[in-house]
Amino acid sequence: MNAQQPIVPDPAGAAIAVRPGEQAEIELKLLAPQAILEKLREMPVIVQHARNRGVVRQLETVYYDTPERALFQRGMSLRVRRSGKHFIQTLKLLPDIGRPLARWQWETSVDGMTPDLAQLPVAEIGDPLTTLTPDALVPAFATRVRRHARQLDLPDASVEIAFDVGTIEAGTRQEVLSEIELELKSGNAGALFDLGTQLLDAAPLQVGTRSKAERGYALAFDVVQPAAKAEPINITAEHAVDDVIALLGGACWHHLLRNHAVAKEGSDPEGVHQMRIALRRLRTICALFRREIPSPSFEAINSEARWLMRQLGQTRDWDVFATTIVSRVATTTPEVDFGGLRDAIERQRKSNYSSLQAVLDDPRYSRFLLSLGHWVERRRWRNDIDSDALAVLSQPMPALADKILARQQRKVRKRGTHFRQLDTAARHSLRIELKRLRYAAEFFLPLYTGHAPAKRYVARLARLQKSLGRVCDIASIRGLLGSVRQGDQAALHLAIGTVTGWQARDEIAAATTLRKKWRRFKATPAFWGR
């Protein structure tokens, strides 16, 4: 279990096809120091609903993989756990995009701490298990945990709450483990968020976004957590509007959590970018549905998503400045010294990432994640609406999709009136509506798979949005340049002037291209309502 070179897991691991079974683990993880866990053990909500004092166990777990980490690369983890005299082998998959709390798993008894693949439904699970031999697996890392578990009988669910304290171990490396696991045994998954929120009310907790296995791989092999893009959501014509909102909202929750660790570590600028995309998609859902379903919950979710987007915004702006703009200009003007400008930008980036880390540690962020999960699992948009809105929720999605897309396209065209004369603020407003139209088109695209024009429309929309984004970014960079104008460093000011000149040239060229793409988009026929 020696540390090796950094690796990046294959995002395609999430796409493994598995036949649904009864072995879906639905779990919410909360993180806190051990002292806080001790304080929470006897909370009234736990004592009142616990069947008994619970059970304390010492759990020794070894995780296995091939030397090439074939299981990890496919989004799997395989472990053998000893609890007393019993040995349990468990294979887990990545969370389901449609149910972000759910992880498919298979548990079987084995004779010792060595895995036995013959006990697993290998044919059902598929590669790479079908090609593995027993001797191909080696220990990767281990955990040693003291677990205090209690069964809670809540009003509409049975939940196991486990207080885990221990270590993750990989060779000479070690990491403290201190967390609460809430596992749904039966009933409504919304109960996990109800309970999680009550625990957060009593102590500062963080929502856990990585499993023990993910943390173990990071510790043992210096795994670089990759940023994750939004995954396709398979909406069908048979889905009711109510189900579609739940699917879309759950996908946004999953997308947000999968990028939390990357954004917080600052290891890849794409992490912050993808978190912002997840939030924009979430806000788009709120904007698209609230006319027909005027639930106050849409505005509540939108408000907190807007707050978090603002916290991420400055960090994203400096990332774009550092990783694209300066590098491109420096390549074309090698005679200019950009060292001072790069140093100034990097100081700003570090400052913004430091501020962002504080935001992601803030209880307000944890509360937002819990409220979003609660909103999805409890389908809170059903609350405080009249019978007409309830009737809309029960309708099949296609008819409403046509209506939403047509309405959003009208908004885009209205914002784009007198396109050539739009100022910076008006272009920004148009960009927002374009993004909403694009996300709406992508959300509902599976409903129109039989229409070739659908993909053409989305492609032209994406190209227009990208061009408009480039123009808007130029305006943002202009403001950032102003914030690094300090001192009398001639080289720094020369670099700033060079970037400013290139940006002005790019703005003129981009404006011409943008007008062409706007005309082309306006001429593209709608793919809905046919």
Sequence and secondary structure as in RCSB ss.txt:
>XXXX:A:sequence
MNAQQPIVPDPAGAAIAVRPGEQAEIELKLLAPQAILEKLREMPVIVQHARNRGVVRQLETVYYDTPERALFQRG
MSLRVRRSGKHFIQTLKLLPDIGRPLARWQWETSVDGMTPDLAQLPVAEIGDPLTTLTPDALVPAFATRVRRHAR
QLDLPDASVEIAFDVGTIEAGTRQEVLSEIELELKSGNAGALFDLGTQLLDAAPLQVGTRSKAERGYALAFDVVQ
PAAKAEPINITAEHAVDDVIALLGGACWHHLLRNHAVAKEGSDPEGVHQMRIALRRLRTICALFRREIPSPSFEA
INSEARWLMRQLGQTRDWDVFATTIVSRVATTTPEVDFGGLRDAIERQRKSNYSSLQAVLDDPRYSRFLLSLGHW
VERRRWRNDIDSDALAVLSQPMPALADKILARQQRKVRKRGTHFRQLDTAARHSLRIELKRLRYAAEFFLPLYTG
HAPAKRYVARLARLQKSLGRVCDIASIRGLLGSVRQGDQAALHLAIGTVTGWQARDEIAAATTLRKKWRRFKATP
AFWGR
>XXXX:A:secstr
          GGGGG      S EEEEEEEE  HHHHHHHTT HHHHHHBSSS EEEEEEEEEEE TT HHHHTT
EEEEEEEETTEEEEEEEEEE SSSTTEEEEEEEE SSSS  GGGS HHHH TTGGG  GGG EEEEEEEEEEEEE
EEEETTEEEEEEEEEEEEEETTEEEEEEEEEEEEEEE THHHHHHHHHHHHHS  EE  S HHHHHHHHHH    
           TT BHHHHHHHHHHHHHHHHHHHHHHHHHTS HHHHHHHHHHHHHHHHHHHHHTTTS  HHHHH
HHHHHHHHHHHHHHHHHHHHIIIIIHHHHHHH TTS  HHHHHHHHHHHHHHHHHHHHHHHSHHHHHHHHHHHHH
HHHTGGGTT  HHHHHHHTSBHHHHHHHHHHHHHHHHHHHTTTGGG  HHHHHHHHHHHHHHHHHHHHHGGGGTT
 HHHHHHHHHHHHHHHHHHHHHHHHHHHHHHHHT  TT HHHHHHHHHHHHHHHHHHHHHHHHHHHHHHHHHTS 
 SS  
